[in-house]
């Protein structure tokens, strides 16, 4: 039994390292492409070869991402939500259009109240929440800063790119540390990446998902997330 556990843990660590390496390669190539473009060195055979390598790397990464999100059943979760998301969005837009913004606000408040116990599941994953929130805040802040400085001080663009790249690498290092911590606790790589992917998705859904009160399959909270208190973020049992 211990040999099997060690072998499983080793496989998860290997997957974790491959995943982080793939992310690092794509980010590095993307930064290099932007740097070449902004410094006026985007022409020539060397730049064309670099662009080809970047495109191939991105395609390979997308294939890997599709596979990982298949193995961790993220796609299954998203497809199960699809009909409910469409229904909620259509009704929310209709309410806002026919009644006004106040109706949309009431809808969101009601959705949050209806799904309040499902929101509580997030509290079990505070380490994930810290990473996700920091990533979104820093990413949004970087984009605003880059846009502002690009138009005001274009000569600082290379320095801005290097700063953005350094922050991206720091976030990637944090992600690696988070995944390794979870694997050491006994969680699999696929389950850890599933949780990271689904927390933002579930959070956004619960802001508009008022139809979870409807006792109909593909709409009710029980059919989508299980009984109240059920941890819908972990890998489902086979």
C-alpha positions as CSV (number, residue, x, y, z in Angstrom):
1,X,0.0,0.0,0.0
2,X,2.8,2.4,0.9
3,X,4.5,1.7,-2.4
4,X,1.3,2.5,-4.3
5,X,0.9,5.8,-2.4
6,X,4.5,6.7,-3.0
7,X,4.1,5.9,-6.7
8,X,0.9,8.0,-6.9
9,X,2.5,10.9,-5.1
10,X,5.5,10.7,-7.4
11,X,3.2,10.8,-10.5
12,X,1.4,13.9,-9.1
13,X,4.7,15.7,-8.4
14,X,5.8,14.9,-11.9
15,X,2.6,16.3,-13.4
16,X,2.9,19.4,-11.2
17,X,6.4,20.1,-12.5
18,X,5.4,19.5,-16.1
19,X,2.4,21.8,-15.7
20,X,4.4,24.7,-14.1
21,X,7.2,24.3,-16.7
22,X,4.7,24.5,-19.6
23,X,3.2,27.6,-18.1
24,X,6.6,29.2,-17.6
25,X,7.6,28.4,-21.2
26,X,4.4,30.0,-22.6
27,X,4.8,33.1,-20.5
28,X,8.4,33.5,-21.3
29,X,7.8,33.1,-25.1
30,X,4.8,35.5,-24.9
31,X,7.0,38.1,-23.1
32,X,9.7,37.7,-25.7
33,X,7.3,38.2,-28.5
34,X,5.9,41.4,-27.0
35,X,9.5,42.6,-26.3
36,X,10.5,42.1,-30.0
37,X,7.4,43.8,-31.2
38,X,7.7,46.9,-29.0
39,X,11.4,47.3,-29.6
40,X,10.9,47.2,-33.4
41,X,12.7,44.0,-33.9
42,X,9.7,41.9,-34.9
43,X,10.9,41.6,-38.6
44,X,13.5,39.3,-40.0
45,X,14.1,35.6,-40.2
46,X,15.1,35.3,-36.5
47,X,11.9,37.0,-35.3
48,X,9.8,34.8,-37.7
49,X,11.4,31.7,-36.3
50,X,10.7,32.9,-32.8
51,X,7.1,33.5,-33.7
52,X,6.7,30.0,-35.2
53,X,8.2,28.5,-32.0
54,X,5.8,30.5,-29.9
55,X,2.8,29.5,-31.9
56,X,3.8,25.8,-31.7
57,X,4.4,26.1,-27.9
58,X,1.0,27.7,-27.4
59,X,-0.8,25.0,-29.4
60,X,0.9,22.3,-27.5
61,X,0.0,24.0,-24.2
62,X,-3.6,24.3,-25.2
63,X,-3.7,20.5,-26.0
64,X,-2.1,19.9,-22.6
65,X,-4.6,22.2,-20.9
66,X,-7.5,20.5,-22.6
67,X,-6.2,17.1,-21.4
68,X,-5.6,18.2,-17.8
69,X,-9.1,19.8,-17.6
70,X,-10.5,16.6,-19.0
71,X,-8.7,14.4,-16.4
72,X,-9.7,16.7,-13.5
73,X,-13.3,16.7,-14.8
74,X,-13.5,20.5,-15.2
75,X,-15.1,20.2,-18.6
76,X,-17.7,17.8,-17.1
77,X,-18.5,20.5,-14.5
78,X,-18.8,23.3,-17.0
79,X,-21.0,21.3,-19.4
80,X,-23.3,20.4,-16.5
81,X,-23.7,24.1,-15.7
82,X,-24.1,25.3,-19.3
83,X,-27.9,25.0,-19.5
84,X,-28.4,26.6,-16.1
85,X,-26.0,29.5,-16.9
86,X,-27.9,30.2,-20.2
87,X,-31.2,30.2,-18.4
88,X,-30.0,32.5,-15.6
89,X,-28.3,34.9,-18.0
90,X,-31.3,35.2,-20.3
91,X,-33.8,35.8,-17.4
92,X,-31.4,38.3,-15.7
93,X,-31.0,40.3,-19.0
94,X,-34.7,40.2,-19.6
95,X,-35.4,41.4,-16.0
96,X,-32.8,44.2,-16.4
97,X,-34.1,45.2,-19.8
98,X,-37.9,45.2,-19.0
99,X,-37.8,46.4,-15.4
100,X,-34.5,48.1,-14.9
101,X,-31.1,47.8,-13.2
102,X,-32.9,47.5,-9.8
103,X,-34.4,44.2,-11.0
104,X,-30.9,42.9,-11.8
105,X,-29.6,43.9,-8.4
106,X,-32.5,42.2,-6.7
107,X,-31.8,39.1,-8.8
108,X,-28.1,39.0,-7.7
109,X,-28.9,39.6,-4.1
110,X,-31.5,36.8,-4.2
111,X,-29.0,34.5,-5.9
112,X,-26.4,35.1,-3.3
113,X,-28.9,34.4,-0.5
114,X,-30.2,31.2,-2.1
115,X,-26.6,30.0,-2.6
116,X,-25.1,31.2,0.7
117,X,-24.4,27.7,2.0
118,X,-22.7,26.8,-1.2
119,X,-20.5,29.9,-0.9
120,X,-19.5,28.5,2.5
121,X,-17.6,25.7,0.8
122,X,-15.0,28.2,-0.3
123,X,-14.0,28.7,3.3
124,X,-12.4,25.2,3.3
125,X,-9.9,26.5,0.7
126,X,-8.5,29.7,2.1
127,X,-5.0,29.0,0.7
128,X,-6.5,28.7,-2.8
129,X,-8.6,31.8,-2.3
130,X,-5.6,33.9,-1.3
131,X,-3.7,32.8,-4.4
132,X,-6.7,33.3,-6.8
133,X,-7.6,36.7,-5.4
134,X,-4.0,37.9,-5.5
135,X,-3.6,36.7,-9.1
136,X,-6.7,38.5,-10.3
137,X,-5.9,41.7,-8.5
138,X,-2.2,41.8,-9.6
139,X,-3.1,40.8,-13.2
140,X,-5.8,43.5,-13.4
141,X,-3.5,46.1,-11.8
142,X,-0.6,45.2,-14.2
143,X,-2.8,45.6,-17.2
144,X,-4.0,49.0,-16.1
145,X,-0.5,50.1,-15.3
146,X,0.9,48.8,-18.6
147,X,-1.8,50.6,-20.6
148,X,-1.3,53.9,-18.7
149,X,2.5,53.8,-18.9
150,X,2.5,52.7,-22.5
151,X,0.7,55.8,-23.6
152,X,2.4,58.2,-21.2
153,X,6.0,56.8,-21.2
154,X,6.5,54.4,-24.1
155,X,10.2,54.6,-23.6
156,X,9.7,52.6,-20.4
157,X,8.0,49.7,-22.2
158,X,10.9,47.3,-21.9
159,X,11.2,47.9,-18.2
160,X,7.5,47.5,-17.8
161,X,7.6,44.2,-19.6
162,X,10.4,42.9,-17.4
163,X,8.5,44.0,-14.3
164,X,5.3,42.3,-15.5
165,X,7.3,39.1,-16.3
166,X,8.9,39.1,-12.9
167,X,5.5,39.4,-11.2
168,X,4.1,36.6,-13.4
169,X,7.0,34.3,-12.5
170,X,6.4,35.1,-8.8
171,X,2.7,34.2,-9.1
172,X,3.8,31.0,-11.0
173,X,6.1,30.2,-8.1
174,X,3.3,30.7,-5.7
175,X,1.1,28.4,-7.8
176,X,3.8,25.7,-7.8
177,X,4.2,26.0,-4.0
178,X,0.4,25.7,-3.5
179,X,0.1,22.6,-5.7
180,X,3.1,20.9,-4.0
181,X,1.6,21.6,-0.6
182,X,-1.7,20.1,-1.6
183,X,0.1,17.0,-3.1
184,X,2.1,16.5,0.1
185,X,-1.2,16.6,2.1
186,X,-2.5,13.7,-0.1
187,X,-4.5,15.5,-2.7
188,X,-3.8,14.6,-6.3
189,X,-2.5,17.0,-8.9
190,X,-5.7,16.8,-10.9
191,X,-7.9,17.5,-7.9
192,X,-5.8,20.5,-6.9
193,X,-5.9,22.0,-10.4
194,X,-9.7,21.3,-10.5
195,X,-10.2,23.3,-7.3
196,X,-8.1,26.2,-8.6
197,X,-10.1,26.3,-11.8
198,X,-13.6,25.8,-10.3
199,X,-13.5,28.3,-7.5
200,X,-13.8,31.4,-9.8
201,X,-16.4,29.6,-12.0
202,X,-18.6,28.6,-9.0
203,X,-18.3,32.0,-7.4
204,X,-19.5,33.8,-10.6
205,X,-22.2,31.3,-11.1
206,X,-23.5,31.8,-7.5
207,X,-23.8,35.5,-8.1
208,X,-26.5,34.9,-10.8
209,X,-27.6,31.4,-10.2
210,X,-31.0,32.1,-8.7
211,X,-32.5,29.1,-10.7
212,X,-30.9,26.7,-8.2
213,X,-34.1,27.0,-6.3
214,X,-36.0,25.4,-9.2
215,X,-36.5,21.6,-8.5
216,X,-35.7,20.6,-12.1
217,X,-32.7,18.6,-13.3
218,X,-29.8,20.7,-14.7
219,X,-31.2,23.7,-12.8
220,X,-31.6,22.7,-9.1
221,X,-28.8,23.2,-6.7
222,X,-29.0,19.5,-5.7
223,X,-28.6,18.2,-9.2
224,X,-25.7,20.6,-10.0
225,X,-23.8,20.6,-6.7
226,X,-25.3,17.9,-4.5
227,X,-26.8,18.3,-1.1
228,X,-26.1,21.6,0.7
229,X,-22.8,21.3,2.4
230,X,-21.5,18.9,-0.2
231,X,-17.9,19.7,-1.4
232,X,-18.6,20.1,-5.2
233,X,-15.0,21.3,-5.8
234,X,-13.3,18.0,-5.2
235,X,-13.0,15.2,-7.7
236,X,-16.4,13.4,-7.9
237,X,-16.5,9.8,-6.9
238,X,-16.5,7.3,-9.7
